[in-house]
Amino acid sequence: MNMSAVNLVSCWTLPLIAVYSPTSESGCVAGRGLATGLCAASVLSVLLIGFDQYLAILDPLHYHSRITCIRSVVLVSCCWLLSGFVGLAGSHAGGWPCSSLQPPSRIFAATFAMFFFGIVFFVPFALLCWMYAAIYYAARSNSRKHGYITPEYGMISMEPKSNPYYLVHNLRHRISNASMFRYREEARAARVSALVIATGLACWFPFSMMLLLESPVWEFPVSPMMARAGVTLLALSSVLSALLFAHRNQRIRNDIRKIFGLNGNAGNPIVRRIVADTTQFHVLGSSFSSAATSSTDNSLAESV
């Protein structure tokens, strides 16, 4: 919900700032403050989600005692308070979106630019990389520890596949291995997290680098086109982050495939084979029941 709120505010304000660059002094101050504050809120909201996933996967037994309702409210409140402080400080740092807007102090502007790039962007991004790397290695070690194998090659038998007992045993083996998908959830979280890291690097880095380049530290002239591109990528992160986290849900992935006319399970060989074996099992079961019924009728007829 916190990330959804940040994404909604970003989608409502950042595209307007990117398209209609303010010209008045008050508009420049408001636009710069909103952009820097929402960038900080976006980074911190993704960091909170990564921290939540880190505790839930690496230490699930103590998760509910560590992440309580009160602590969640405190973390979300700190996220917004820190973002508001960053936005307030950024609005008085001068520069973009009005190059003529001079800061009250060059030392303050340089300090804010280095603080934003180092504390607001680099440190949270490094923590995200570290947490998601830990999630990935935990998922891999968990799979090796439990020795899970894919259902496709889970059973080796010398019996012919036309044998009904083979089909029943194979189907039971596949159903028993369905528990492995519980551990695949961790690997899926790691893959989605890698996409989130790549998206954050592509969307947060240009805006943070733009603020650092135009500051008195470098005094690099940032063109209006570069500034608009940086803000546009910052607004795009609010859309991509929601899609990436929603992609973690199997039902949402299937709905997205249906929207684009793709069948999610048609190209999966494991699902295809399980469905085929299940269908064949039901057909054999029906033939067995019909054969048993006919034999019973014959025996009754003979006894009569």
C-alpha positions in Angstrom: 0.0 0.0 0.0 2.9 2.4 0.7 4.4 1.7 -2.7 1.0 2.1 -4.3 0.6 5.5 -2.7 4.0 6.6 -3.8 3.4 5.4 -7.4 0.0 7.2 -7.6 1.4 10.5 -6.4 4.4 10.1 -8.8 2.1 9.3 -11.8 0.0 12.4 -11.0 2.8 14.9 -10.6 6.1 13.8 -12.3 4.7 13.6 -15.9 3.3 17.2 -15.5 6.7 18.4 -14.3 8.5 16.7 -17.2 6.1 18.0 -19.9 5.2 21.4 -18.5 8.4 22.7 -17.0 7.6 25.5 -14.5 8.9 29.0 -15.2 8.1 31.0 -12.1 10.2 30.8 -9.1 7.6 29.2 -6.9 6.9 26.7 -9.6 10.6 25.8 -9.9 10.9 25.4 -6.1 7.7 23.2 -6.0 8.7 21.1 -9.0 12.2 20.4 -7.7 11.0 19.6 -4.2 8.3 17.2 -5.5 10.8 15.4 -7.9 13.5 14.9 -5.3 11.0 14.0 -2.5 9.2 11.4 -4.7 12.5 9.9 -5.9 13.5 9.4 -2.3 10.0 8.0 -1.5 10.2 5.6 -4.4 13.7 4.3 -3.4 12.7 3.9 0.3 9.4 2.1 -0.5 11.2 -0.4 -2.7 13.9 -0.8 0.1 11.2 -1.5 2.7 9.7 -4.2 0.4 13.1 -5.7 -0.1 13.7 -5.7 3.7 10.4 -7.4 4.3 11.1 -10.1 1.7 14.6 -10.5 3.2 13.2 -11.2 6.7 10.3 -13.4 5.4 12.6 -15.7 3.4 15.8 -15.9 5.4 14.2 -16.0 8.9 10.5 -16.9 8.5 10.2 -18.3 12.1 10.8 -14.9 13.6 9.2 -12.8 10.9 5.9 -12.2 12.7 7.6 -11.2 15.9 9.9 -8.7 14.0 7.5 -7.2 11.5 4.4 -6.1 13.5 1.7 -3.7 12.6 3.2 -0.9 14.8 6.6 -1.4 13.3 5.2 -1.3 9.8 3.5 2.0 10.5 6.7 3.4 12.0 8.8 2.3 9.0 6.3 3.7 6.5 6.0 7.0 8.5 9.8 7.3 8.5 9.8 6.7 4.8 7.5 9.7 4.2 9.1 11.9 6.8 12.6 11.4 5.3 11.2 11.9 1.8 9.5 15.1 2.9 12.8 16.3 4.4 14.7 15.5 1.2 12.1 17.3 -0.9 12.2 20.4 1.3 15.9 20.5 1.2 16.0 19.9 -2.6 13.6 22.7 -3.2 16.1 25.2 -1.8 19.1 23.7 -3.5 18.7 25.7 -6.7 19.2 24.6 -10.3 16.8 22.4 -12.2 14.0 23.0 -13.4 15.0 26.7 -13.5 18.7 27.1 -14.1 18.4 30.7 -13.1 17.3 29.7 -9.6 20.3 30.2 -7.4 20.7 28.4 -4.1 21.2 30.4 -0.9 24.6 28.8 -0.5 26.9 26.9 -2.9 28.1 24.8 0.0 24.5 23.8 0.8 23.8 22.9 -2.8 26.9 20.8 -3.1 26.3 19.1 0.2 22.7 18.3 -0.8 23.7 16.8 -4.2 26.3 14.5 -2.6 23.9 13.6 0.2 21.2 12.7 -2.4 23.5 10.7 -4.6 25.2 8.9 -1.7 22.6 8.5 1.0 19.3 8.6 -0.9 20.4 6.6 -4.0 23.6 4.7 -3.6 23.3 3.3 0.0 19.7 2.0 -0.5 20.6 0.6 -3.9 23.6 -1.2 -2.4 21.4 -2.6 0.4 18.9 -3.9 -2.1 21.6 -5.6 -4.1 22.9 -7.2 -0.9 19.5 -8.4 0.4 18.4 -9.8 -2.9 21.8 -11.6 -3.4 21.2 -13.1 0.1 17.7 -14.2 -1.0 19.1 -15.8 -4.1 21.8 -17.8 -2.3 19.3 -18.8 0.4 16.9 -20.1 -2.3 19.7 -22.1 -4.0 21.0 -23.6 -0.7 17.5 -24.5 0.3 16.9 -26.3 -3.0 20.2 -28.2 -2.6 19.5 -29.0 1.0 16.2 -30.6 0.3 17.3 -32.2 -2.9 14.3 -31.2 -5.0 14.2 -32.4 -8.6 11.9 -31.5 -11.4 8.9 -33.6 -11.9 9.9 -34.1 -15.5 12.8 -36.3 -14.6 11.7 -37.3 -11.1 11.1 -41.0 -11.6 13.0 -43.6 -13.6 11.2 -46.9 -14.1 11.7 -49.8 -16.5 8.0 -50.5 -16.7 6.3 -49.6 -20.0 4.4 -46.3 -20.0 1.3 -48.1 -21.2 1.1 -49.9 -17.8 -1.7 -48.4 -15.8 0.2 -48.9 -12.5 3.1 -46.9 -13.9 0.7 -44.1 -14.8 -0.9 -44.0 -11.4 2.5 -44.1 -9.6 3.9 -41.5 -11.9 1.0 -39.2 -11.3 1.2 -39.6 -7.6 5.0 -38.8 -7.8 4.3 -35.7 -9.7 1.6 -34.6 -7.2 4.0 -35.2 -4.3 6.6 -33.1 -5.9 4.2 -30.2 -6.1 5.5 -29.1 -2.7 8.7 -28.0 -4.5 6.9 -25.0 -5.9 6.7 -23.7 -2.4 10.5 -23.3 -2.5 10.4 -22.0 -6.1 8.6 -19.0 -4.6 11.9 -17.9 -3.1 13.7 -18.3 -6.5 10.9 -16.4 -8.1 11.3 -13.6 -5.6 15.0 -13.5 -6.4 14.4 -13.2 -10.1 11.8 -10.5 -9.7 14.1 -8.7 -7.3 16.8 -8.8 -9.9 14.5 -7.1 -12.3 13.6 -4.5 -9.7 17.3 -3.8 -9.2 17.8 -3.3 -12.9 14.8 -1.1 -13.2 15.9 1.0 -10.2 19.3 1.4 -11.7 17.9 2.5 -15.0 15.3 4.9 -13.5 16.9 6.3 -10.3 20.5 6.7 -11.5 19.9 9.3 -14.3 17.9 11.6 -12.1 20.4 11.3 -9.2 23.3 11.8 -11.5 21.7 14.8 -13.1 21.4 16.5 -9.7 25.0 15.8 -9.0 26.3 17.0 -12.3 24.4 20.4 -12.2 25.5 21.0 -8.6 28.5 23.2 -7.7 30.5 19.9 -7.3 30.7 19.5 -11.1 28.8 22.5 -12.5 27.9 20.6 -15.7 25.3 22.3 -17.8 22.3 20.0 -17.9 20.1 20.6 -21.0 16.3 20.7 -20.6 16.0 17.6 -22.7 18.3 15.7 -20.3 16.3 17.0 -17.3 13.0 15.9 -18.9 14.4 12.5 -19.7 15.6 12.0 -16.1 12.2 13.0 -14.7 10.4 10.8 -17.2 12.5 7.8 -16.2 11.7 8.6 -12.6 8.0 8.5 -13.4 8.4 5.3 -15.4 9.9 3.6 -12.3 6.5 4.0 -10.5 4.8 2.1 -13.3 7.5 -0.6 -13.7 7.9 -1.3 -10.0 4.2 -2.1 -9.6 4.3 -4.4 -12.7 7.4 -6.2 -11.5 6.1 -6.9 -8.0 2.7 -7.9 -9.4 4.5 -10.3 -11.8 5.4 -12.3 -8.8 1.8 -13.6 -8.6 1.0 -16.5 -10.8 -2.6 -15.5 -11.3 -1.6 -12.0 -12.5 0.9 -13.4 -14.9 -1.8 -15.6 -16.4 -4.2 -12.7 -16.7 -1.5 -10.7 -18.4 -0.9 -13.5 -20.9 -4.6 -13.7 -21.5 -4.8 -10.0 -22.3 -2.1 -10.4 -25.0 -3.6 -13.6 -26.3 -0.9 -16.0 -24.9 -1.6 -19.3 -23.2 0.5 -19.5 -20.1 0.5 -23.3 -19.7 0.6 -24.2 -23.4 4.3 -23.9 -23.7 5.2 -25.6 -20.5 6.3 -29.2 -21.2 5.9 -30.3 -17.6 2.3 -29.1 -17.4 1.6 -30.6 -20.9 2.9 -34.0 -19.8 1.1 -34.0 -16.5 -2.2 -33.0 -18.2 -1.7 -35.7 -20.8 -0.9 -38.4 -18.2 -3.9 -37.3 -16.1 -6.2 -37.5 -19.1 -4.8 -40.9 -20.0 -5.3 -42.0 -16.4 -8.9 -40.9 -16.4 -9.5 -42.7 -19.7 -7.9 -45.9 -18.3 -10.0 -45.5 -15.2 -13.1 -45.2 -17.2 -12.2 -48.3 -19.3 -11.4 -50.2 -16.1 -14.8 -49.3 -14.6 -16.7 -50.2 -17.8 -14.8 -53.5 -18.0 -15.6 -54.3 -14.4 -19.2 -53.5 -15.0 -19.4 -55.7 -18.1 -17.7 -58.6 -16.3 -20.1 -58.2 -13.4 -23.1 -58.2 -15.7 -21.8 -61.4 -17.4 -21.2 -63.2 -14.2 -24.7 -62.3 -13.0 -26.1 -63.5 -16.3 -24.3 -66.8 -16.0 -25.4 -67.3 -12.4 -29.0 -66.6 -13.4 
